Amino acid sequence: MGDWIVNEGPKWLFLPSLGVARASAACLNFNCMLILLPVCRNLVSYLRGSCGFCRRSIRRQLDKNISFHKAVAYMVCLHTALHVGAHFFNFDGFMKAYYSEEESLASRLSSLPTSEGGTWLNPIRGVDGSVPFGLGLVEICFTKVAGWTGAIITIVLIILVTSSTETIRRSYFEVFWFTHHLFIVFFACLLFHGIEGIVRSQTNTDEHNPYECHDKDWGPDQECPEPQFAGSSPTTWIWLLIPMILYGIERCIRLVRSFQKVTITKVIKHPSSVIELQLQKKGFNMLPGQYVFIQCPKISRLEWHPFTLTSAPEEETFSVHIRLVGDWTQALSKVCKADEIEFQVASKMPSLGIDGPFGTSSTDIFRYSVGVCVAAGIGATPFASVLKSIWYKYNNPNDDLKLQKVYFYWICPDTNAFEWFADLLQHLEQQMLELGNRNFLDYNIFLTRGWDANQARNIYLHEGDDADVVTGLQQKTHYGRPQWDQIFPGIADAHPGTNIGVFFCGPKSLSTVLHKKCNEYSTIKQDGTRFHYNKENF
């Protein structure tokens, strides 16, 4: 096709925008190949597990799979806009060439085929040699498979992107979940988008040299025969075949797991609108800090929601703590009868589907000699599992525990958030005192707000007590926000020449601050302290 872009000005049949359309299409194929891979959760977990001897930097990249998925999605949007815009310019050129009364190369090419057995080049004319009178550019585009599939792809992409914003995902998760399954329509239309082959190239350049014949007569009895054109074969399926097979396997694994029996052994209602589910499943193996997706068919067979495991691998059951903040979690609390005081028989509990567990960065804490865990609010859940597992390993003489010191910082917005997690800290604190190793776990709780004048007076009056008036722990609660510019240098001075793992679960704003502090207080000297930042991603 490019052989015919030889004349200047209005004689062009194909504008330079054709190159933009073709280049953006190639980029779209590449990015659509990549976009499915990071959401294959089982594949990512397998790679993470099999990469146990890889460098820390490589493993941390696997923890950024959702960030990579978003980055690829942005590139898909960019190249879609370029592709659509370029083709509007192309079709505008096709129409001008077809309706042009000027004798030019563009109009001659648009009139093909002129003889029996000839082929067409201008998709506006097509094989039948006619265009319905009065149709405009947009109407003409929609008579082509590439036109209407492209329109569907663009509309679906707009819906996918707008329903994936932070506000929608946090407040209307079901909207995000269901609209995201329109990716099936997106990929189906993408596979058929180029099936018509409207982008064509010349097949008889040996008989009809475009550089020599463009200003000569064409025909069977002429020096130059009529040029012949053929559409290029669709190639999108080649790019998408392997990712779609891998994603198909991923969905099959999820389907099989959804039918595996899960027993709810206990339901506990904690303060602050938090419920705890203790579960059992045959063959379930986990690592500290991992998470699962939970489905309750009684509520919806299509909805799966992620929750961090709060139990340790050494325990007989695995558990999750769920904050009741949405319709689905409220419905789950109701069907599990969390408000009822009477003991519920397991057989009367609803059936659940469990997909996972899936690895996260917090499982790497055992690779460091010093670990710093920072949680905000309900972000403490992955560290419940980690701290429990540390305790079991610490008490197992056969377990060679590399971890020698743990710093835990928990930032809470109000006093109610303390209650369910404080029990775990109190238990660990008591056990450490009995073993005479109180310094192994250094925990600090920060209350940022949520107290009034009466509570402040009560806190002041009990300042001299052995136990904290808010949490009941030996360690006193701090009021306000952590001073990271004092905390990081203090840890660095206490552990010179050490690789320290920093693990965080909480809001993005605080994550950005911690990441900067890790870089700021790390040194490249051989005997210097280096902070390695790790963030939980779901």
Solvent accessible surface area in square Angstrom, and as a share of the most:
residue,aa,sasa,rsa
1,M,20,0.09
2,G,49,0.48
3,D,50,0.26
4,W,3,0.01
5,I,55,0.28
6,V,50,0.28
7,N,32,0.16
8,E,144,0.65
9,G,51,0.49
10,P,117,0.74
11,K,89,0.38
12,W,68,0.24
13,L,2,0.01
14,F,3,0.01
15,L,51,0.26
16,P,86,0.54
17,S,18,0.12
18,L,15,0.08
19,G,45,0.44
20,V,70,0.40
21,A,0,0.00
22,R,117,0.43
23,A,58,0.45
24,S,4,0.02
25,A,26,0.20
26,A,55,0.43
27,C,50,0.30
28,L,18,0.09
29,N,18,0.09
30,F,94,0.39
31,N,13,0.07
32,C,1,0.00
33,M,43,0.19
34,L,36,0.18
35,I,26,0.13
36,L,11,0.06
37,L,52,0.26
38,P,9,0.05
39,V,33,0.19
40,C,1,0.00
41,R,32,0.12
42,N,22,0.11
43,L,52,0.26
44,V,20,0.12
45,S,29,0.19
46,Y,151,0.57
47,L,75,0.37
48,R,21,0.08
49,G,63,0.61
50,S,74,0.48
51,C,13,0.08
52,G,19,0.18
53,F,213,0.89
54,C,47,0.28
55,R,176,0.64
56,R,69,0.25
57,S,45,0.29
58,I,86,0.44
59,R,8,0.03
60,R,53,0.19
61,Q,105,0.47
62,L,40,0.20
63,D,14,0.07
64,K,91,0.38
65,N,26,0.14
66,I,50,0.25
67,S,59,0.38
68,F,96,0.40
69,H,31,0.14
70,K,82,0.35
71,A,50,0.39
72,V,6,0.04
73,A,24,0.18
74,Y,144,0.55
75,M,79,0.35
76,V,2,0.01
77,C,37,0.22
78,L,92,0.46
79,H,21,0.09
80,T,11,0.06
81,A,67,0.52
82,L,80,0.40
83,H,22,0.10
84,V,52,0.30
85,G,30,0.29
86,A,6,0.04
87,H,40,0.18
88,F,91,0.38
89,F,131,0.55
90,N,5,0.03
91,F,13,0.05
92,D,50,0.26
93,G,9,0.09
94,F,10,0.04
95,M,26,0.12
96,K,136,0.58
97,A,7,0.05
98,Y,54,0.20
99,Y,103,0.39
100,S,44,0.29
101,E,177,0.79
102,E,94,0.42
103,E,139,0.62
104,S,11,0.07
105,L,12,0.06
106,A,3,0.02
107,S,20,0.13
108,R,50,0.18
109,L,1,0.01
110,S,2,0.01
111,S,43,0.28
112,L,2,0.01
113,P,31,0.20
114,T,95,0.55
115,S,46,0.29
116,E,182,0.82
117,G,70,0.67
118,G,18,0.17
119,T,35,0.20
120,W,26,0.09
121,L,0,0.00
122,N,1,0.00
123,P,1,0.00
124,I,7,0.04
125,R,48,0.17
126,G,6,0.06
127,V,115,0.66
128,D,115,0.60
129,G,19,0.18
130,S,64,0.41
131,V,20,0.11
132,P,82,0.51
133,F,199,0.83
134,G,65,0.62
135,L,52,0.26
136,G,29,0.28
137,L,45,0.23
138,V,78,0.45
139,E,89,0.40
140,I,5,0.02
141,C,18,0.11
142,F,102,0.42
143,T,81,0.47
144,K,31,0.13
145,V,35,0.20
146,A,16,0.12
147,G,21,0.20
148,W,110,0.39
149,T,1,0.01
150,G,16,0.15
151,A,24,0.19
152,I,60,0.30
153,I,13,0.07
154,T,37,0.21
155,I,101,0.51
156,V,10,0.05
157,L,18,0.09
158,I,102,0.52
159,I,66,0.33
160,L,22,0.11
161,V,55,0.32
162,T,81,0.47
163,S,10,0.06
164,S,33,0.21
165,T,66,0.38
166,E,93,0.42
167,T,94,0.55
168,I,43,0.22
169,R,55,0.20
170,R,181,0.66
171,S,73,0.47
172,Y,122,0.46
173,F,45,0.19
174,E,50,0.22
175,V,70,0.40
176,F,36,0.15
177,W,26,0.09
178,F,87,0.36
179,T,30,0.18
180,H,55,0.25
181,H,55,0.25
182,L,56,0.28
183,F,39,0.16
184,I,106,0.54
185,V,59,0.34
186,F,12,0.05
187,F,11,0.04
188,A,45,0.35
189,C,14,0.08
190,L,16,0.08
191,L,55,0.27
192,F,113,0.47
193,H,41,0.18
194,G,36,0.34
195,I,96,0.49
196,E,71,0.32
197,G,9,0.09
198,I,21,0.11
199,V,29,0.17
200,R,26,0.09
201,S,53,0.34
202,Q,19,0.08
203,T,85,0.49
204,N,14,0.07
205,T,61,0.35
206,D,131,0.68
207,E,110,0.49
208,H,0,0.00
209,N,56,0.29
210,P,5,0.03
211,Y,143,0.54
212,E,107,0.48
213,C,6,0.03
214,H,56,0.25
215,D,105,0.54
216,K,76,0.32
217,D,99,0.52
218,W,40,0.14
219,G,11,0.10
220,P,121,0.76
221,D,139,0.72
222,Q,90,0.40
223,E,141,0.63
224,C,4,0.02
225,P,40,0.25
226,E,15,0.07
227,P,0,0.00
228,Q,50,0.22
229,F,3,0.01
230,A,44,0.34
231,G,34,0.33
232,S,51,0.33
233,S,88,0.57
234,P,50,0.32
235,T,68,0.39
236,T,21,0.12
237,W,134,0.47
238,I,101,0.51
239,W,91,0.32
240,L,0,0.00
241,L,87,0.43
242,I,115,0.59
243,P,4,0.03
244,M,73,0.33
245,I,91,0.46
246,L,60,0.30
247,Y,25,0.10
248,G,33,0.32
249,I,91,0.46
250,E,4,0.02
251,R,83,0.30
252,C,80,0.48
253,I,61,0.31
254,R,24,0.09
255,L,106,0.53
256,V,92,0.53
257,R,54,0.20
258,S,23,0.15
259,F,156,0.65
260,Q,77,0.34
261,K,169,0.72
262,V,11,0.06
263,T,41,0.24
264,I,5,0.02
265,T,47,0.27
266,K,102,0.43
267,V,38,0.22
268,I,48,0.24
269,K,104,0.44
270,H,32,0.14
271,P,70,0.44
272,S,42,0.27
273,S,59,0.38
274,V,3,0.02
275,I,0,0.00
276,E,17,0.07
277,L,0,0.00
278,Q,42,0.19
279,L,0,0.00
280,Q,78,0.35
281,K,26,0.11
282,K,199,0.84
283,G,68,0.66
284,F,34,0.14
285,N,124,0.64
286,M,21,0.09
287,L,100,0.50
288,P,7,0.04
289,G,0,0.00
290,Q,16,0.07
291,Y,18,0.07
292,V,0,0.00
293,F,14,0.06
294,I,0,0.00
295,Q,12,0.05
296,C,0,0.00
297,P,33,0.21
298,K,145,0.61
299,I,50,0.25
300,S,22,0.14
301,R,166,0.61
302,L,119,0.59
303,E,16,0.07
304,W,28,0.10
305,H,17,0.08
306,P,41,0.26
307,F,29,0.12
308,T,13,0.08
309,L,0,0.00
310,T,0,0.00
311,S,1,0.01
312,A,1,0.01
313,P,49,0.31
314,E,79,0.35
315,E,55,0.25
316,E,165,0.74
317,T,36,0.21
318,F,9,0.04
319,S,5,0.04
320,V,0,0.00
321,H,17,0.08
322,I,0,0.00
323,R,106,0.39
324,L,20,0.10
325,V,107,0.61
326,G,31,0.30
327,D,122,0.63
328,W,7,0.03
329,T,14,0.08
330,Q,93,0.41
331,A,32,0.25
332,L,0,0.00
333,S,7,0.05
334,K,162,0.69
335,V,27,0.16
336,C,0,0.00
337,K,67,0.28
338,A,12,0.09
339,D,103,0.53
340,E,88,0.39
341,I,170,0.86
342,E,121,0.54
343,F,167,0.70
344,Q,39,0.18
345,V,80,0.46
346,A,46,0.36
347,S,102,0.66
348,K,139,0.59
349,M,20,0.09
350,P,14,0.09
351,S,73,0.47
352,L,6,0.03
353,G,0,0.00
354,I,0,0.00
355,D,0,0.00
356,G,6,0.05
357,P,28,0.18
358,F,3,0.01
359,G,21,0.20
360,T,4,0.02
361,S,1,0.01
362,S,1,0.01
363,T,21,0.12
364,D,7,0.03
365,I,1,0.00
366,F,38,0.16
367,R,87,0.32
368,Y,3,0.01
369,S,33,0.21
370,V,6,0.03
371,G,0,0.00
372,V,2,0.01
373,C,0,0.00
374,V,0,0.00
375,A,0,0.00
376,A,21,0.16
377,G,14,0.14
378,I,51,0.26
379,G,5,0.05
380,A,0,0.00
381,T,11,0.06
382,P,0,0.00
383,F,0,0.00
384,A,2,0.02
385,S,0,0.00
386,V,1,0.00
387,L,5,0.02
388,K,41,0.17
389,S,0,0.00
390,I,4,0.02
391,W,30,0.11
392,Y,86,0.33
393,K,46,0.20
394,Y,68,0.26
395,N,66,0.34
396,N,63,0.33
397,P,127,0.80
398,N,141,0.72
399,D,49,0.25
400,D,143,0.74
401,L,26,0.13
402,K,109,0.46
403,L,1,0.01
404,Q,118,0.52
405,K,34,0.14
406,V,0,0.00
407,Y,20,0.07
408,F,0,0.00
409,Y,12,0.05
410,W,1,0.00
411,I,13,0.07
412,C,1,0.00
413,P,43,0.27
414,D,49,0.25
415,T,31,0.18
416,N,82,0.42
417,A,20,0.15
418,F,3,0.01
419,E,70,0.31
420,W,18,0.06
421,F,0,0.00
422,A,7,0.05
423,D,92,0.48
424,L,26,0.13
425,L,0,0.00
426,Q,80,0.36
427,H,90,0.40
428,L,5,0.03
429,E,15,0.07
430,Q,100,0.44
431,Q,43,0.19
432,M,7,0.03
433,L,81,0.40
434,E,117,0.52
435,L,93,0.46
436,G,68,0.65
437,N,47,0.24
438,R,125,0.46
439,N,119,0.61
440,F,9,0.04
441,L,16,0.08
442,D,50,0.26
443,Y,13,0.05
444,N,20,0.10
445,I,4,0.02
446,F,18,0.08
447,L,0,0.00
448,T,25,0.15
449,R,147,0.54
450,G,40,0.39
451,W,86,0.30
452,D,81,0.42
453,A,71,0.55
454,N,102,0.52
455,Q,74,0.33
456,A,41,0.31
457,R,135,0.49
458,N,63,0.32
459,I,23,0.12
460,Y,170,0.65
461,L,124,0.62
462,H,67,0.30
463,E,104,0.47
464,G,76,0.73
465,D,65,0.33
466,D,118,0.61
467,A,38,0.30
468,D,10,0.05
469,V,54,0.31
470,V,41,0.23
471,T,17,0.10
472,G,30,0.29
473,L,0,0.00
474,Q,70,0.31
475,Q,57,0.25
476,K,62,0.26
477,T,10,0.06
478,H,69,0.31
479,Y,83,0.31
480,G,26,0.25
481,R,161,0.59
482,P,11,0.07
483,Q,108,0.48
484,W,21,0.07
485,D,78,0.40
486,Q,131,0.58
487,I,29,0.15
488,F,3,0.01
489,P,39,0.25
490,G,40,0.38
491,I,7,0.03
492,A,18,0.14
493,D,113,0.59
494,A,62,0.48
495,H,34,0.15
496,P,100,0.63
497,G,38,0.37
498,T,25,0.14
499,N,47,0.24
500,I,0,0.00
501,G,0,0.00
502,V,0,0.00
503,F,1,0.00
504,F,0,0.00
505,C,14,0.08
506,G,27,0.26
507,P,70,0.44
508,K,166,0.70
509,S,84,0.54
510,L,30,0.15
511,S,9,0.06
512,T,63,0.37
513,V,58,0.33
514,L,0,0.00
515,H,79,0.35
516,K,131,0.55
517,K,36,0.15
518,C,0,0.00
519,N,100,0.52
520,E,105,0.47
521,Y,54,0.20
522,S,37,0.24
523,T,42,0.24
524,I,178,0.90
525,K,137,0.58
526,Q,177,0.79
527,D,108,0.56
528,G,10,0.10
529,T,8,0.05
530,R,66,0.24
531,F,11,0.05
532,H,34,0.15
533,Y,23,0.09
534,N,4,0.02
535,K,60,0.25
536,E,5,0.02
537,N,36,0.19
538,F,90,0.38
